[in-house]
Amino acid sequence: MKERQLHKDTKVIHEGYNDKDFGGSLTVPLFQTSTYSFDDARQGERRFSGEEEGYIYSRLGNPTVHVLEERIASLENGGGALAFGSGMAAVSTLLVHLTKSGDHILCTRGIYGCTFGLLKIMAEKYNITHDLVQMGTEEEIEKAIRPETVCIYVESPINPTMELVDLHAVVNVAKRHGLRVVVDNTFSSPYLQNPLSIGADFVLHSATKYINGHGDVIAGLLIGKEKDEIEKIRLTIQKDYGGIISPFDAWLLIRGLKTLPVRMERHSSNAEKLINYLKKEKLVDEIFYPFDPDNPLYEIAKRQMRAGGGLISFTVKGGKEAAQLFLDSLSLIKIAVSLGDAETLIQHPATMTHSSVPEQDRLQMGITDSLIRLSVGLEHAEDLIADLESAFRIVEASVSERA
Ligand SMILES: *Cc1c(COP(=O)(O)O)cnc(C)c1O
């Protein structure tokens, strides 16, 4: 049969696995093993020297994990991938690989809280510094580059404000200055956005979120443009720092990934229905969603994303008190951090995910006390809207009581 590129919807189910290699097992077998026996001492020698391919010990490789890595590499149009025990293990391994003492990292103004924590450790202990900058235009990015800068680290959409960064602009600047580009693609998933195809060098995922999609695994993935570089990271930093994934969690991710396209379509269509509802709600001030035609960055969203995804943020009138009462008045929607699950989750960034960010920085990033982040799940949109509606009416009654 002629080689033809399969669609992502097909790749999530078949890529990187041949059932005939595993006795016809329809699903990928779980290799719950720590080590592998050699036929003889010489084979052990050949495996260790790299003369012969094959498994040695599960920190260095495992057949179940291998299928996951092949599949995600293909979904992100990368040359290779590595799986980790958490998103943060993927972030830390990559940053250790890319930097040495004295280097500088340029980051988007909003980055995941623990990534920020890691950058602080790197600055304090290893003299690897960073700047968090607004990346609205190529000029803005260019201005922030220093002689010591080695990479640009980007999240888009940015958590929790859902602000977008133009990935084409970042790549253009990076190419001019010989810098590597890293994109944390967790919020979009590989189904909605593929930064490597735009010219990024590395993509990271907290697979805990959309890739697994069922709220029962913590895991991370790193995909690189070049297979050789990924294999080098595997045999150096990943092997020696040790933040690998367990075979069972890899198996669960393979299972969750099969429905990623179907889930992302539903998350996105549900989110659009909720946006339309929220726009009519008088207690809502502002709404932030990539694929909202009223979003000033809608053109950027359409250029780099396939759909808007399941995350919405919005502000409510009445500040922190109203925001907290609103959360407490919901019943179907759960108050929880994390995102990308079947269940709709809601959280208050100022007092939860971003509570450790100094107030001034938080406000500068647009994370006010009125901001609420919603991870729209897979339930029926009408049931979600009914839950939101009844909570808004409780908030309204409480406000008029006090007036
Ligand atoms: C959750 C998250 C992480 C960290 O991933 P863990 O799997 O929790 O370690 C990193 N980046 C983003 C954008 C996230 O949402």
The ligand as an SDF file (V2000), in Angstrom:
LIG
                    3D

 15 15  0  0  0  0  0  0  0  0999 V2000
   -0.7690   21.1800   34.8370 C   0  0  0  0  0  0  0  0  0  0  0  0
    0.1800   21.9470   33.9890 C   0  0  0  0  0  0  0  0  0  0  0  0
    1.5590   21.7220   34.0640 C   0  0  0  0  0  0  0  0  0  0  0  0
    2.1810   20.7590   35.0470 C   0  0  0  0  0  0  0  0  0  0  0  0
    1.8310   19.4420   34.7710 O   0  0  0  0  0  0  0  0  0  0  0  0
    1.7250   18.2920   35.9060 P   0  0  0  0  0  0  0  0  0  0  0  0
    1.2830   17.1180   35.0950 O   0  0  0  0  0  0  0  0  0  0  0  0
    0.7300   18.7390   36.9190 O   0  0  0  0  0  0  0  0  0  0  0  0
    3.0840   18.1300   36.4850 O   0  0  0  0  0  0  0  0  0  0  0  0
    2.3740   22.4420   33.2030 C   0  0  0  0  0  0  0  0  0  0  0  0
    1.8680   23.3410   32.3380 N   0  0  0  0  0  0  0  0  0  0  0  0
    0.5590   23.5800   32.2540 C   0  0  0  0  0  0  0  0  0  0  0  0
    0.0610   24.6070   31.2880 C   0  0  0  0  0  0  0  0  0  0  0  0
   -0.3400   22.9050   33.0710 C   0  0  0  0  0  0  0  0  0  0  0  0
   -1.6500   23.1600   33.0010 O   0  0  0  0  0  0  0  0  0  0  0  0
  1  2  1  0
  2  3  1  0
  2 14  2  0
  3  4  1  0
  3 10  2  0
  4  5  1  0
  5  6  1  0
  6  7  2  0
  6  8  1  0
  6  9  1  0
 10 11  1  0
 11 12  2  0
 12 13  1  0
 12 14  1  0
 14 15  1  0
M  END
$$$$
